[in-house]
Amino acid sequence: MPVRLHVAGLTEVQAEQKISEILESNGLVSHAEVSISVKERKSKPITVVGAVQHAMVYQADRAVTLLEVLAEAGGVANDAGDTVIVNRPARKFRPIRQRLRRSGRKIQFLPLPPRCCFQFVR
């Protein structure tokens, strides 16, 4: 019987795992091998580099904050300083250099523009 799956917002790997689980749980195959390639993305990439646990490109499909993307990158590295630089793609904008208070609320609400790159300074 056909099953409708919602995979919006999942990474390719997550979608592959979800489809494999459905195929196996419905008894259609015993060891599913699923491969997905994305033809077109509607999300906006946000590049995370510098003193973070895992440098990455986060695909934002909605407005996100620095804290949300930082959590996906595994948090700041142990040797991270207290400054983050956000580079926005449009030439008319200067980079945002923001001092962070780790326990403060400032970091939670810093909105990240689409197609930006942010870097934690060591």
MIPA-15900 format. One record per residue: residue in one letter; x, y, z of N, C-alpha, C, O in turn. Coordinates in steps of 0.02 Angstrom, whole numbers. Example, Ala and Ser with C-alpha at 12.3 -4.5 7.8 and 13.67 -1.06 7.14 Angstrom:
   resn       nu       nv       nw      cau      cav      caw       cu       cv       cw       ou       ov       ow
      A      660     -284      390      615     -225      390      660     -165      390      712     -166      423
      S      642     -112      354      684      -53      357      645        2      394      670       57      402
***
This chain:
   resn       nu       nv       nw      cau      cav      caw       cu       cv       cw       ou       ov       ow
      M       42      -58        0        0        0        0       45       62        0       92       66       39
      P       31      111      -43       72      172      -46       69      211       20       17      214       53
      V      125      241       37      129      281       97      155      350       77      203      356       39
      R      123      402      102      146      471       88      196      490      142      181      486      202
      L      255      513      121      306      534      168      318      608      162      318      636      107
      H      328      640      218      345      711      219      420      715      233      442      697      288
      V      458      738      185      531      741      193      557      813      189      618      823      193
      A      513      862      183      535      931      181      572      948      246      549      930      300
      G      628      982      240      667     1001      298      718      949      320      759      963      364
      L      716      889      290      764      838      308      825      842      262      819      866      205
      T      881      821      286      940      816      243      931      755      199      885      715      209
      E      974      748      149      971      689      105      978      625      146      941      577      135
      V     1026      624      192     1038      565      233      977      549      276      958      491      281
      Q      948      600      307      889      589      348      830      562      307      794      517      330
      A      821      588      247      767      564      203      780      492      182      734      451      181
      E      843      476      166      860      407      148      844      359      205      816      305      195
      Q      862      379      267      849      337      325      774      328      336      751      273      352
      K      736      381      328      664      378      339      631      332      288      588      291      306
      I      651      337      225      623      294      173      642      221      185      601      176      178
      S      705      210      204      728      141      220      687      111      276      666       53      272
      E      676      150      329      637      126      386      566      107      366      540       56      388
      I      534      148      324      466      135      302      464       71      259      420       29      268
      L      512       65      213      513        5      170      523      -58      212      489     -109      200
      E      568      -55      260      581     -114      301      524     -128      350      506     -186      359
      S      496      -76      381      442      -87      429      378     -113      396      337     -146      429
      N      368      -98      332      309     -123      296      322     -191      263      280     -217      228
      G      382     -218      275      399     -284      248      410     -286      173      407     -339      143
      L      423     -229      143      433     -227       71      502     -251       51      511     -282       -1
      V      552     -236       93      620     -260       83      650     -274      151      628     -248      202
      S      702     -317      152      732     -332      217      790     -286      233      801     -269      291
      H      828     -266      183      885     -220      192      882     -167      137      913     -175       85
      A      847     -114      150      838      -62      100      902      -23       89      936       -4      136
      E      918      -10       26      973       34        7      942       91      -32      923       83      -90
      V      938      149       -1      905      207      -32      957      261      -44      998      275       -1
      S      954      291     -103      998      345     -120      957      403     -147      915      393     -191
      I      968      463     -122      931      522     -142      980      575     -166     1032      585     -135
      S      963      607     -221     1001      666     -242      951      722     -253      898      712     -283
      V      968      781     -229      923      838     -233      935      875     -298      991      893     -314
      K      881      885     -335      886      920     -399      885      996     -389      921     1032     -424
      E      845     1019     -342      838     1091     -331      825     1104     -257      784     1071     -226
      R      861     1152     -229      851     1171     -159      815     1238     -157      829     1284     -195
      K      767     1242     -111      733     1305     -100      756     1338      -36      733     1391      -17
      S      803     1305       -2      829     1333       60      886     1381       45      912     1384      -11
      K      906     1417       96      960     1466       90     1019     1441      132     1011     1430      192
      P     1077     1433      102     1135     1408      140     1164     1460      187     1170     1519      170
      I     1182     1438      246     1218     1479      295     1281     1441      313     1278     1385      339
      T     1338     1471      299     1402     1438      310     1428     1453      380     1428     1511      402
      V     1449     1401      415     1474     1408      484     1547     1385      485     1562     1328      469
      V     1593     1431      503     1664     1415      505     1695     1444      568     1663     1480      606
      G     1758     1428      579     1794     1456      636     1793     1411      696     1795     1350      689
      A     1789     1440      754     1795     1404      817     1729     1372      838     1701     1389      890
      V     1706     1325      796     1646     1285      811     1666     1212      811     1720     1195      785
      Q     1625     1169      838     1641     1098      841     1643     1067      771     1688     1028      755
      H     1594     1084      728     1591     1055      661     1574     1110      610     1517     1134      607
      A     1623     1130      570     1609     1178      517     1559     1146      470     1563     1086      457
      M     1513     1185      444     1460     1156      403     1425     1209      361     1436     1269      370
      V     1382     1186      316     1336     1229      281     1266     1208      302     1245     1152      290
      Y     1231     1253      335     1163     1241      361     1114     1264      308     1118     1322      285
      Q     1068     1222      288     1018     1240      238      956     1266      274      916     1227      300
      A      947     1331      275      891     1363      310      830     1366      265      833     1395      211
      D      776     1337      287      714     1341      249      664     1388      282      605     1391      263
      R      688     1424      332      648     1474      368      697     1522      402      757     1511      400
      A      671     1574      433      714     1620      470      743     1583      530      707     1549      567
      V      808     1590      540      842     1557      596      885     1606      634      903     1659      608
      T      903     1588      695      946     1630      736     1016     1598      740     1025     1539      723
      L     1062     1636      764     1130     1612      774     1131     1551      819     1167     1503      805
      L     1092     1552      872     1092     1497      919     1069     1432      887     1098     1379      900
      E     1018     1435      844      993     1374      811     1046     1343      766     1057     1283      767
      V     1079     1385      726     1130     1360      680     1191     1336      719     1222     1286      701
      L     1209     1373      771     1265     1353      813     1253     1285      845     1299     1244      850
      A     1192     1271      866     1175     1206      896     1186     1150      844     1211     1097      861
      E     1166     1162      782     1176     1112      729     1250     1100      716     1269     1045      696
      A     1292     1151      727     1364     1144      717     1399     1114      778     1460     1110      779
      G     1361     1094      828     1391     1063      887     1414     1110      940     1445     1089      989
      G     1400     1175      932     1420     1224      982     1488     1253      967     1521     1234      919
      V     1508     1300     1009     1573     1332     1000     1629     1286     1025     1618     1245     1070
      A     1687     1294      996     1746     1255     1018     1769     1280     1086     1753     1336     1106
      N     1806     1239     1121     1832     1258     1187     1876     1320     1186     1878     1358     1234
      D     1911     1329     1130     1957     1386     1125     1926     1447     1090     1962     1492     1069
      A     1860     1448     1084     1827     1504     1050     1830     1567     1092     1826     1565     1153
      G     1838     1623     1057     1837     1687     1091     1765     1709     1101     1719     1669     1099
      D     1755     1774     1113     1688     1798     1125     1662     1842     1068     1618     1884     1079
      T     1689     1831     1008     1668     1872      951     1646     1827      894     1677     1775      880
      V     1592     1847      860     1569     1813      800     1564     1865      745     1543     1922      757
      I     1585     1847      685     1580     1891      627     1529     1862      579     1536     1804      558
      V     1479     1901      560     1428     1879      513     1439     1918      448     1432     1979      447
      N     1456     1883      395     1465     1914      329     1403     1902      288     1382     1845      277
      R     1373     1956      265     1313     1951      224     1332     1958      151     1381     1991      135
      P     1294     1928      105     1314     1926       36     1310     1992       -2     1351     2004      -47
      A     1264     2035       15     1256     2097      -22     1315     2143       -8     1336     2151       49
      R     1341     2174      -60     1400     2217      -52     1385     2280      -10     1431     2308       20
      K     1323     2301       -9     1308     2363       27     1308     2354      103     1306     2404      139
      F     1310     2293      127     1311     2281      199     1382     2267      223     1418     2227      193
      R     1402     2299      276     1466     2284      307     1458     2223      352     1402     2210      377
      P     1511     2185      364     1505     2128      410     1483     2150      479     1501     2205      502
      I     1446     2108      512     1425     2120      581     1478     2088      626     1491     2028      620
      R     1508     2127      670     1555     2099      718     1520     2105      786     1511     2160      811
      Q     1502     2049      815     1461     2048      875     1499     2015      932     1524     1959      925
      R     1502     2050      989     1530     2020     1049     1476     1981     1084     1419     2004     1089
      L     1492     1922     1106     1442     1878     1136     1454     1870     1210     1511     1865     1234
      R     1399     1868     1246     1401     1848     1316     1373     1778     1318     1313     1768     1304
      R     1414     1730     1334     1392     1660     1329     1329     1645     1370     1288     1605     1349
      S     1322     1677     1427     1263     1662     1468     1206     1711     1455     1151     1704     1482
      G     1219     1761     1414     1168     1812     1401     1119     1793     1347     1127     1742     1314
      R     1068     1834     1339     1016     1821     1291     1033     1847     1221      998     1831     1173
      K     1084     1887     1216     1103     1918     1152     1112     1868     1096     1087     1877     1041
      I     1148     1815     1110     1164     1765     1059     1102     1729     1032     1100     1711      973
      Q     1052     1720     1073      994     1682     1052      955     1715      997      925     1680      955
      F      954     1780      995      908     1814      950      941     1850      892      907     1886      855
      L     1006     1840      881     1039     1871      825     1015     1836      761     1033     1778      750
      P      974     1870      720      948     1837      659     1003     1830      607     1046     1874      600
      L     1002     1775      571     1051     1764      519     1018     1772      451      969     1739      436
      P     1046     1817      409     1017     1826      343     1033     1767      298     1084     1734      307
      P      990     1753      248     1005     1698      201     1071     1709      165     1091     1766      154
      R     1103     1655      148     1166     1655      110     1222     1692      146     1267     1720      114
      C     1221     1692      212     1274     1726      249     1326     1675      270     1317     1614      262
      C     1380     1699      297     1432     1657      325     1448     1686      394     1459     1746      401
      F     1449     1643      446     1470     1670      510     1529     1630      536     1535     1570      526
      Q     1572     1667      570     1635     1639      594     1645     1657      667     1640     1716      686
      F     1658     1607      709     1678     1619      777     1753     1629      780     1791     1588      755
      V     1774     1683      810     1845     1700      814     1876     1662      872     1847     1657      926
      R     1936     1637      861     1973     1602      915     2010     1652      956     2045     1634     1004
***
